[in-house]
Amino acid sequence: MVKDFYIKNMVCDRCIKVLKDEIRKLKIGLLDIELGRLRLDIDEKEQLNTLIEILDRNGFALITSTEDKLTEKVKIELIKLLNVMPLEIDGKLSDFLADKLQKDYSKISKVFSITEGITIEKYFIKLKIEKVKELIQTPDYNFTEISQLLDYSHINHLSGQFKSETGMSLSTYKSQQKNFRNSLDKIM
């Protein structure tokens, strides 16, 4: 039986590789895999428990509720958006998500806030700050270039958000030369 499964905490290419390898090893029919979703040809009774064990063992979880699926889709779209630099959103973030998810933004926003206890905008800021931390650790960009890559109107805007989220300035973070990054599946 062909069925789509929505997966929580599947946020990067390594997540895809891990699940792909594990599922193929157990000879479950993997038809398609992308961030947050698997399409399997599965004998539900026998192989569903095996799938759940694979997910649990690797820090993932099966999403069953409609609200949680929508919330995970929002997270995946925002993570994918930040994987392409420079960040380019034509218009507002709300319009971007409504277009990508083919739903009214007020519904998306309400469901996300209820399920996660945080607004989409605040979550996106947290994601952007993690991206800033990643970019600071590479010698390729200065702070002004990082702010431009992430579509901040001014370096001061980035600096203020960074300090608000991390408790330290960009310079202090960079000078400590330590990895204080949070895993994307743990942001909240």
N, C-alpha and C positions, 0 to 999 in steps of 0.2 A: 504494500500500500504506500503510495507516494504522499508525503506529508511535510509541511513546513514546520520547523520548530524554531522558536525565538529564544535566544540565549542571553542571559544577563552576564555582564562583565567581559564580554568579548569585544575588546577595544583596539586591537592592533593586529598587524600582520603575523606576529608571532603566535597570537591566540589562534588565528586561522590555521597556521601550520601545526600547532600542537593538536588541535581537534581533528584536523584532517588525518594526521598520522595515527592517532588513537582509534578513530572510527574505521579506517581502512585495515588496521591491524586486527580488529575484531570482525572484519568481513561484513560490516553493515553497509548497505548500498548508499553511498554518498553521491548525490546527483549534483548538488550545488552548495557552495559555502561562501558567505560574505560576512562582514562584520555584523554580529547580532542575529544571524539567521543561518539555519541549515535546512536543506531540502534532502530528505532521505527516502529511500525505498525500504521500508521497514516493516517487519512483522511485529506489530505493536505489542502483542502480549509477551513475546519472548525477548525482543530486543530493546523495548522501551526501558526496562529496568537497567539493562547494560548501559544504555545511553546516559541515564541519570547518574549511574556510578562513574562513568567517564567524566561527566561534567563536574560532579562533586570533587572528584580526585584532583581536578585541574583548576579549581577555584571558580567554576562557572555554575550557573543554575538555569533550569528550565523555567521560562516565563509562560504562565498560563492565562493570567487575566488580561483583558483588553486594555485596561488602563496602564498596566506595567509594560505591555508591548509598545504602546504609544510613547511612553516615557523613554524606553530604551531606544526607540527609533530617533527621538529627539537627540539623545546623547550621541548616537552613532553619526547622525548628520553633522552635528557640531564638531565632533572629533575629525570627521573626514574633511570638513571645511578648513580646519586648522592644519591639516597635513599638506596643504598647497600654499606656498609662499610666493609672492605676497598675498596676504589675505584679501580677497575680493568679494565683497557682498554688494550686489547692485541693489541699492535701496536699504530697507530696514531688515534687521534680523527676523522680525515677525513675518514679513512678506516672504523671506527666503524659506523659513520653515513651513509656512502655510503652503507654498508652492511645492516644496519637496515632499511633504506628507499628504498633500491633497486634502487638507482639513482646514476648518476655520481656526485661526490663530487663538481666538479667545478660548475655544475648547482645548486646544493643545496646551495653552498656558495654564488653564485651570487644573487639568489632569496632572500636569508635571508638578505644579506647586503642591497639590494634595499628596501625590505619591512620594515626592522627594523632600518636601518641607522647605523648599528654596525656589526662588523664581528662576526661569530660564535665563534671564539676563545675568543674574548673580552667578549661576552655574557657568555660563559662558565666560564671565570675567575670570573665574577660577581656572578654567581651561586655558585661557590666554596667559595667565600668570605662570602656569606650568610650562607653557611654550616659551615664555620669556626666560625662565630658568634654564631650559634646554639650550636656547640660543646664546645665553650669556656664557655658557660653558664651552662654546666653540669660539675660536679666535676670529671668526669670519666677520663679525658685525660689532659695531659700537652701539651704544644705547639709542642714539638717534635713528640709526638704521633699523634697529629692532622695533622701535616705535612705529616707523613707517611700514615695515613688513606686516605688522599686526594692525594696521589701519587706525592707529591712534592719531588724533588731530594734532597733538603736540607731545613732546617728550615729557613735559610736566604732568600731563594727564596720565601717562604710563607710570611715571615715578610715584604719583599719588596713589594710584591703584595698587602698585606693587607694595608700597610701604603699608597700606591699609590691610592687604591680604597676608603679608609675610612678617610684618613688624620690623622690617629692616629696609634700608635704602638699596637701590640697585648696586651702588658702589660697594657697600658693605657686603652684600651677598656675593658679588664677584671676588672681592678681596679674600673672603674666607675659603675660597676654592674647595668647597665641600659640596657634595650632592645632597641638597635638601629637597629634592623633588618628590612629589607624591605620585603614586601610580594612578593612572587615569580612572581605573575602576574604583578607586578609594576616595575620589573627590566628592565632597559634600560638606 
